[in-house]
Amino acid sequence: MASTSSHLSHDSASAPTRSLHQADPYVIVKFDRRQTKNLEQLYDVAFDRYDEATERDHKIIRDAFPSVEQLSDIVHDLPAVGFRRVFESIDWNTMQGILHRTVKHPRGDKVPPMPELDTYFRIDFKAPRTKTRLSQTQTSIWDRCDETPETLAIQLRDNCKQVQQAFVGFGIGADYTHRISDRRQTSFNHDVLSLEEFRDRYSEADGRRTRIVDVEQGWEYDHPALPILSGKIPISGINRNWAWSDSRGGWVNFGLHGLMVLGLVAARDGIGIAPATTPYLASEWKKPAGRPWMENTAEAIVTALTLLEPGDVILIEGQQVFSGENLPVEADEMIFQAIVAAHHLGITVIEAAGSNYPTGRNLDTVTLPGGRKLFEKDSGAILVAAGVNPDNPTRFYRDPQSNYGSRIDCFADGDSILALDSPGAAGQTLGDYELVEGGGTSSASAIIAGVALVLQGLNKGLSRPIHPWTLREWLRNDNVGTHACSTDGSQPMIGVMPNLRAIDKRYGPFKMPNHPVLKAHAKIKQTVNDRVRDQRRIRIAV
């Protein structure tokens, strides 16, 4: 077993200068369904350059934007403008099926209504293939392209009655770096989770009957601890790793983050919390033919909705970068809407809160472009921060780099976590294990995803999957979790670490317990209940 370790959170000494995947700004347009008569036709329009679109496409675009006088001028000045639906891998009929599968919500659910995902379209701005030589008195169209997305968004909002909403998107990012260390190998804290005690009580507490989609990047398909992944490919996007520019300008590939995270959830060698779950992969990245790499997170989530059912789980491991800060991915409007859609289908979404070096970020104070507060609306996701226990295995503090805030629901170990080997990062042989030093919200959210799968699997066995809103209330309940401590008397603001045994006492039992005496008592109780029910039936019949 390997004894080296990796670091998945931001390290100032090795901080990357820029990401290889820095996206160009783009405009998202949401059409008003009642005002847009040709919405289904518009849904099939897709081109990378306006000057290469078909005449039919031109007509449909003109019909969609009839009252914007300057739109044609902007489009013709920028021949590299592309247009397509946001969720381009989801055809019209499949999308309609998603939108009509909503489940009943529990009382008190405050998540916004099911979004009209088929009404969102994307306008991309790309550099021209060739640049024309201009005189000193002329201005290149591309010189003002940075202002064009916001200009277009304002024009569409102000002048086009078909457009319900228009805003600028920026793409995703992350801050994963790796560092080798000699720290000892540990695993996550089973005692605080009460995982072993819970498994002793319920033999099926292993995630069976559930499915999870891991939304991120960087998986190894052939690790022996994850035999179920053999031969799999992502259900959305392309599997690749993050690449960064180091301080010398060279590109560096930083390992298989997805493999390490998925091992905490589903590895079958004692590391995984829910080893009987069925995992699927959805990449944050896609590479359409003839086009550059594009972020794919929102589309990856919606693609997962075609596969999952109530009681299943989506784990989102990425971060959203705004103004140089790492935020939860729902800071992006389209990702927020995709998470809301999952909530309405009864699918639990676990979302990393994100990390910022060196002191984390108070998410309550984040204002997004356009003036919207980050958590002004509730996506329904379970937000997970990271805790560390440097001096006591049962006493946790906020990981200094972890984001925090009143919206955070749970925390889990973000310290040294034993994970599946990532050969690209540390050069170990396939099948080994390594210590993830400073796993941060990456490891923490994976642990909470495992806990969610264990609970959902037991309830699916009773044909009563837990609604995401209800499950979130269980996991964040102050009375059934471990609170984080503070070194200065302030509130850590990272929620609680769930305790499965306490959850079982408050909300269980979830299934027939393992203990033979308890089973006997349960059988007697069930017999009495059956007799009472039969007597009631007789009385009703009489």
C-alpha positions in Angstrom: 0.0 0.0 0.0 1.4 3.4 -1.0 2.2 5.8 1.7 2.4 9.1 -0.2 -0.4 11.6 -0.2 -2.0 14.4 -2.3 -3.5 17.8 -1.6 -6.7 18.7 -3.4 -7.2 22.2 -2.0 -5.5 25.5 -2.9 -1.8 25.8 -1.9 -0.2 29.2 -2.2 3.2 27.8 -2.9 2.0 26.0 -6.0 -1.0 28.0 -7.0 -1.7 27.8 -10.7 -1.6 31.1 -12.6 -4.5 30.3 -15.0 -6.7 27.5 -16.0 -6.4 25.8 -19.4 -10.3 25.8 -19.5 -10.9 29.5 -19.1 -14.2 30.0 -21.0 -15.2 33.0 -23.1 -18.3 34.9 -21.9 -21.6 33.8 -23.5 -25.2 35.0 -23.3 -28.0 32.8 -22.0 -31.5 33.6 -23.3 -34.7 32.3 -21.8 -37.7 32.6 -24.1 -41.3 33.2 -22.9 -43.1 30.0 -23.9 -46.4 31.8 -24.5 -44.8 34.5 -26.7 -42.5 32.1 -28.7 -44.7 30.2 -31.1 -41.9 28.3 -32.9 -40.2 27.1 -29.7 -39.9 23.5 -30.9 -38.4 24.5 -34.2 -36.0 26.9 -32.4 -35.0 24.0 -30.2 -33.5 22.2 -33.2 -31.5 25.3 -34.5 -27.7 24.9 -33.9 -24.8 26.6 -35.6 -21.2 27.7 -34.6 -21.0 30.7 -36.9 -23.9 32.8 -37.9 -22.6 33.2 -41.5 -22.6 29.4 -41.9 -26.2 28.9 -40.7 -28.9 27.7 -43.1 -31.5 30.1 -44.5 -34.1 28.2 -42.5 -32.1 28.8 -39.4 -31.8 32.5 -40.2 -35.6 32.8 -40.6 -36.3 31.0 -37.3 -33.8 33.3 -35.5 -35.4 36.4 -37.0 -38.8 35.2 -35.9 -37.5 34.6 -32.4 -36.0 38.1 -32.1 -38.5 40.2 -34.2 -38.3 43.4 -32.2 -34.6 43.9 -31.7 -33.5 46.3 -34.4 -29.7 46.1 -33.7 -29.5 42.4 -33.3 -28.8 41.8 -36.9 -26.0 44.4 -36.9 -24.3 42.8 -33.9 -24.6 39.3 -35.4 -23.3 40.4 -38.9 -20.4 42.3 -37.3 -19.5 39.1 -35.4 -19.6 36.2 -37.9 -18.3 33.9 -35.2 -21.5 34.1 -33.1 -23.0 30.7 -32.4 -26.5 29.7 -31.3 -27.9 26.5 -29.8 -30.0 25.3 -27.0 -28.3 25.1 -23.6 -29.0 21.4 -23.1 -28.1 20.4 -26.7 -27.7 16.6 -26.0 -31.3 16.3 -24.8 -33.8 16.1 -27.7 -37.2 17.7 -27.5 -39.2 14.6 -26.6 -36.8 13.5 -23.9 -36.9 17.0 -22.4 -40.7 17.1 -22.3 -40.5 13.7 -20.5 -38.2 15.2 -17.9 -40.4 18.3 -17.4 -43.5 16.1 -16.7 -42.1 13.7 -14.1 -42.4 15.9 -11.0 -43.1 14.2 -7.7 -45.2 15.4 -4.7 -43.4 17.8 -2.4 -43.5 17.8 1.4 -45.0 20.7 3.3 -42.7 23.6 3.7 -40.6 22.9 0.6 -39.5 26.4 -0.6 -37.6 25.4 -3.8 -38.8 27.4 -6.9 -41.2 25.8 -9.4 -39.9 23.3 -12.0 -37.9 25.3 -14.5 -38.8 25.3 -18.2 -35.4 23.9 -19.3 -36.5 23.7 -22.9 -36.7 27.5 -23.2 -33.0 28.2 -22.5 -30.6 29.0 -25.4 -27.0 30.0 -25.6 -25.3 32.6 -27.8 -21.5 32.1 -27.9 -18.8 34.7 -28.9 -15.7 33.2 -30.5 -12.6 34.7 -32.0 -12.7 35.1 -35.8 -10.7 32.6 -37.9 -8.7 35.4 -39.5 -8.1 39.0 -38.4 -8.4 41.8 -40.9 -5.7 44.4 -40.9 -7.2 47.7 -39.9 -6.1 51.3 -40.1 -5.3 53.3 -37.0 -8.7 55.0 -37.2 -10.7 51.8 -37.4 -11.8 49.7 -34.4 -11.8 46.0 -34.6 -15.1 44.3 -33.8 -13.2 41.8 -31.7 -11.7 44.7 -29.6 -15.1 45.4 -28.2 -16.3 41.8 -28.0 -15.8 41.8 -24.2 -18.6 44.3 -24.0 -20.8 42.7 -26.6 -22.3 39.9 -24.4 -23.6 42.3 -21.8 -24.7 44.8 -24.4 -26.7 42.0 -26.2 -28.2 40.7 -23.0 -29.5 44.2 -22.1 -30.9 44.7 -25.6 -32.7 41.4 -25.5 -34.2 42.0 -22.0 -35.3 45.6 -22.9 -36.5 45.2 -26.5 -37.7 41.7 -27.2 -41.0 40.6 -25.8 -40.2 36.9 -26.5 -37.2 37.0 -24.2 -38.1 36.5 -20.6 -34.5 36.6 -19.3 -31.0 37.2 -20.7 -27.7 37.1 -18.8 -24.0 36.6 -19.2 -22.4 33.2 -18.4 -18.7 32.7 -17.6 -18.0 28.9 -17.4 -16.7 26.7 -14.6 -13.3 26.4 -12.8 -11.6 24.8 -9.9 -8.5 25.1 -7.8 -7.3 21.5 -7.4 -3.5 21.2 -6.8 -1.5 18.3 -5.5 1.3 18.0 -2.9 3.2 15.0 -1.7 3.4 14.6 2.0 4.6 12.2 4.7 1.5 12.4 6.9 0.1 9.2 8.2 -2.7 7.3 6.5 -6.1 7.6 8.0 -9.7 7.1 6.9 -12.7 9.2 7.5 -14.2 9.2 11.0 -16.6 6.3 11.2 -17.3 6.9 14.9 -18.8 10.4 14.5 -20.9 9.2 11.6 -21.9 6.0 13.6 -21.4 4.2 10.4 -20.3 0.9 11.8 -23.0 0.8 14.4 -25.6 1.6 11.8 -24.3 -1.2 9.6 -24.5 -3.6 12.6 -28.1 -2.7 12.9 -29.0 -2.8 9.2 -27.3 -5.3 7.0 -28.5 -3.6 3.9 -27.0 -0.2 4.9 -24.7 -0.3 1.8 -26.5 1.8 -0.8 -28.1 -1.1 -2.6 -31.1 -0.2 -4.9 -29.6 3.3 -5.5 -27.7 4.9 -8.3 -25.4 7.9 -8.1 -24.1 10.2 -10.9 -20.7 11.7 -10.1 -20.6 15.1 -11.9 -17.0 16.2 -12.3 -13.9 14.8 -14.2 -10.9 12.5 -14.0 -11.9 8.8 -13.5 -9.9 5.6 -13.9 -12.2 2.8 -15.1 -10.2 -0.2 -14.1 -9.4 0.2 -10.4 -10.0 -3.2 -8.8 -11.9 -1.6 -5.9 -14.4 -0.3 -8.4 -15.1 -3.3 -10.7 -18.5 -1.9 -11.6 -16.8 0.9 -13.6 -15.0 -1.5 -15.9 -15.6 -0.4 -19.5 -17.9 2.5 -18.5 -17.8 5.9 -20.2 -19.5 9.1 -19.0 -23.2 9.5 -19.7 -22.4 13.1 -20.6 -19.3 14.9 -21.8 -15.7 13.5 -22.1 -13.5 12.2 -19.3 -10.5 14.3 -18.8 -8.4 15.9 -16.0 -7.9 19.4 -14.9 -4.8 21.0 -16.4 -3.1 24.1 -15.1 -0.3 26.5 -15.9 2.5 26.3 -13.4 4.6 29.3 -12.4 7.0 28.6 -15.3 4.2 28.6 -17.9 4.2 24.8 -18.4 0.9 22.8 -18.4 0.6 20.3 -15.6 -2.0 17.5 -15.4 -3.2 16.9 -11.8 -4.4 13.4 -11.4 -7.7 11.5 -11.3 -9.9 13.5 -8.9 -13.0 11.6 -9.9 -11.5 8.2 -9.0 -10.5 9.4 -5.6 -13.9 10.9 -4.8 -15.9 8.0 -6.2 -13.8 5.6 -4.1 -15.0 7.3 -0.9 -18.6 6.7 -2.1 -18.6 3.3 -3.7 -15.3 1.4 -3.4 -15.8 -2.2 -2.4 -12.8 -2.7 -0.2 -14.0 -1.1 3.0 -13.3 2.5 2.0 -16.6 3.2 0.3 -19.6 4.2 2.5 -22.2 2.8 0.0 -20.3 0.0 -1.9 -23.5 -1.6 -3.3 -24.7 1.6 -5.1 -24.5 1.7 -8.9 -22.3 4.7 -10.0 -22.4 6.6 -13.2 -20.1 9.3 -14.5 -21.0 12.7 -16.0 -18.2 14.9 -17.1 -18.1 18.7 -16.7 -16.5 19.0 -20.1 -17.5 18.3 -23.7 -15.6 18.7 -27.0 -18.0 19.2 -29.9 -16.5 18.5 -33.3 -14.9 21.6 -34.7 -15.4 23.6 -31.5 -13.2 24.3 -28.4 -13.7 22.7 -25.1 -16.9 23.8 -23.4 -18.2 23.5 -19.8 -20.9 21.0 -19.5 -22.0 21.0 -15.8 -25.6 22.0 -16.2 -26.1 19.7 -19.2 -24.4 16.8 -17.3 -26.9 17.3 -14.4 -29.9 17.3 -16.8 -28.5 14.2 -18.6 -28.4 12.4 -15.3 -32.1 13.2 -14.8 -32.9 10.9 -17.8 -31.3 8.0 -15.9 -32.1 8.5 -12.3 -35.4 8.1 -10.3 -36.6 9.3 -6.9 -34.2 8.3 -4.1 -31.1 8.4 -6.3 -28.3 10.9 -5.9 -26.2 13.4 -7.9 -22.9 14.4 -6.5 -21.4 17.7 -7.9 -17.7 18.2 -7.1 -16.9 21.3 -9.2 -16.6 24.9 -8.1 -17.8 28.1 -9.8 -15.3 30.9 -10.3 -16.5 34.5 -10.1 -14.2 37.4 -9.7 -11.3 35.1 -8.7 -13.3 33.3 -5.9 -14.4 29.7 -5.8 -18.2 29.4 -5.1 -20.7 26.5 -5.1 -21.6 25.6 -8.7 -25.2 26.8 -8.3 -23.8 30.4 -8.5 -24.2 29.7 -12.3 -27.9 30.3 -13.2 -28.2 27.3 -15.5 -26.6 24.9 -13.0 -29.0 26.3 -10.4 -32.0 25.6 -12.6 -30.7 22.1 -13.4 -30.4 21.3 -9.6 -34.0 22.7 -9.1 -35.2 20.3 -11.8 -33.5 17.3 -10.0 -35.2 18.3 -6.8 -38.6 18.3 -8.5 -37.9 14.8 -9.7 -37.1 13.5 -6.2 -33.4 13.2 -6.9 -31.0 14.2 -4.1 -28.2 16.6 -5.1 -25.1 16.8 -2.9 -23.1 20.0 -3.7 -19.6 20.9 -2.5 -19.5 24.4 -0.8 -16.1 25.1 -2.4 -12.8 26.2 -0.9 -10.8 29.5 -1.0 -7.2 29.9 0.2 -6.4 30.8 2.9 -9.5 31.6 5.0 -12.5 30.4 3.0 -15.4 32.6 2.0 -18.6 33.6 3.8 -21.1 32.7 1.2 -23.8 34.8 2.9 -22.1 38.0 1.7 -21.6 36.9 -2.0 -23.3 39.0 -4.6 -23.4 37.7 -8.1 -23.3 39.6 -11.4 -26.7 41.4 -11.8 -27.0 42.1 -8.0 -28.5 38.7 -7.0 -27.4 37.3 -3.6 -25.9 33.8 -4.0 -28.5 32.1 -1.8 -31.4 34.5 -2.6 -33.2 31.4 -4.0 -33.1 27.8 -2.6 -32.0 25.2 -5.1 -32.8 22.3 -2.8 -29.3 20.9 -2.9 -27.5 19.7 0.2 -24.5 22.1 0.6 -21.4 20.5 2.2 -18.5 22.2 3.9 -15.3 20.6 5.2 -14.2 20.1 8.8 -10.9 19.0 10.3 -10.0 17.3 13.6 -6.3 18.1 14.3 -6.3 17.3 18.1 -9.3 15.0 18.8 -11.0 12.4 16.6 -14.4 13.5 17.8 -13.8 17.3 17.9 -14.1 19.1 14.5 -13.3 22.6 13.4 -14.0 24.3 10.1 -11.3 23.6 7.6 -9.7 27.0 7.3 -10.0 27.0 3.5 -13.6 25.7 3.4 -16.4 28.1 2.4 -19.0 28.7 5.1 -22.4 30.4 5.7 -25.9 30.0 7.1 -27.0 28.1 4.0 -24.5 25.2 4.6 -26.3 22.1 5.7 -23.6 19.6 6.6 -19.9 19.1 7.0 -17.7 16.0 6.9 -14.0 15.1 7.0 -11.9 17.4 4.9 -8.6 16.4 6.5 -6.4 13.4 5.6 -8.6 10.8 3.9 -7.5 7.5 2.6 -8.6 7.3 -1.0 -8.1 5.2 -4.1 -4.8 5.7 -5.9 -4.6 8.5 -8.5 -1.7 7.3 -10.7 -1.4 10.5 -12.6 -0.8 12.6 -9.5 1.6 10.5 -7.4 3.0 7.9 -9.8 1.7 5.0 -7.9 0.6 1.7 -9.4 -3.0 1.0 -10.2 -4.8 -0.6 -7.3 -2.9 1.2 -4.5 -4.3 3.8 -2.1 -3.1 7.2 -1.1 -3.7 9.8 1.5 -5.6 12.8 0.4 -4.1 15.6 2.5 -6.6 18.4 2.7 -9.3 16.7 0.8 -11.5 19.7 1.7 -15.0 20.0 0.4 -14.2 17.4 -2.3 -13.9 14.5 0.2 -16.5 16.0 2.6 -19.2 16.1 -0.1 -18.4 12.6 -1.2 -18.8 11.3 2.4 -22.2 13.0 2.7 -23.2 11.5 -0.6 -22.4 8.1 0.8 -24.5 8.7 3.9 -27.4 9.9 1.6 -27.2 6.7 -0.4 -27.2 4.5 2.7 -30.4 6.1 3.9 -32.1 6.2 0.5 -31.2 2.6 -0.2 -32.9 1.4 3.0 -36.0 3.5 2.3 -36.2 2.4 -1.3 -36.3 -1.1 0.0 -39.5 -0.1 1.8 -40.8 1.5 -1.5 -40.7 5.0 0.1 -37.6 7.0 -1.1 -36.9 10.0 1.0 -37.8 13.3 -0.7 -34.7 15.5 -1.1 -36.2 18.3 1.1 -36.9 15.8 3.9 -33.5 14.1 3.7 -31.8 17.5 3.9 -33.8 18.3 7.0 -32.7 15.0 8.6 -29.0 15.5 7.7 -28.9 19.2 8.9 -30.9 18.6 12.1 -29.0 20.1 15.1 -30.3 17.4 17.4 -29.0 14.4 15.3 -25.6 15.7 14.3 -22.2 16.7 15.7 -21.5 20.5 15.8 -18.2 22.0 14.8 -16.1 23.8 17.4 -14.6 27.3 17.1 -11.2 28.5 18.2 -12.3 32.2 18.7 -15.9 31.9 20.0 -17.4 32.7 16.6 -20.0 30.4 14.8 -18.2 28.0 12.4 -21.3 28.2 10.1 -20.7 24.8 8.4 -23.8 22.9 9.7 -23.4 19.6 11.5 -21.8 16.2 10.7 -24.7 13.7 10.5 -24.9 10.8 12.9 -26.6 7.8 11.4 -27.5 6.2 14.8 -29.1 9.5 16.0 -31.0 9.8 12.7 -32.2 6.2 13.1 -33.5 6.9 16.6 -35.3 10.0 15.5 -36.6 9.0 12.1 -36.3 5.2 11.9 -36.5 2.3 12.0 -35.7 2.2 8.3 -36.0 -1.6 7.9 -36.1 -4.9 9.9 -33.1 -4.6 12.3 -30.4 -7.3 12.2 -30.4 -8.3 15.9 -32.4 -11.5 16.3 -34.1 -10.3 19.5 -35.1 -7.1 17.9 -36.3 -9.0 14.9 -38.5 -11.2 17.2 -40.0 -8.1 18.8 -40.6 -6.5 15.4 -42.3 -9.7 14.2 -44.6 -9.8 17.3 -45.4 -6.1 16.8 -46.2 -6.6 13.2 -48.5 -9.6 14.0 -50.4 -7.5 16.5 -50.7 -4.7 14.0 -52.0 -7.2 11.4 -54.6 -8.5 13.8 -55.8 -5.0 14.7 -56.0 -4.1 11.0 -58.0 -7.3 10.3 -60.4 -6.5 13.1 -61.0 -3.0 11.7 -61.7 -4.5 8.3 -64.2 -6.8 9.9 -65.9 -4.0 11.6 -66.0 -1.9 8.4 -67.4 -4.9 6.5 -70.2 -5.4 9.1 
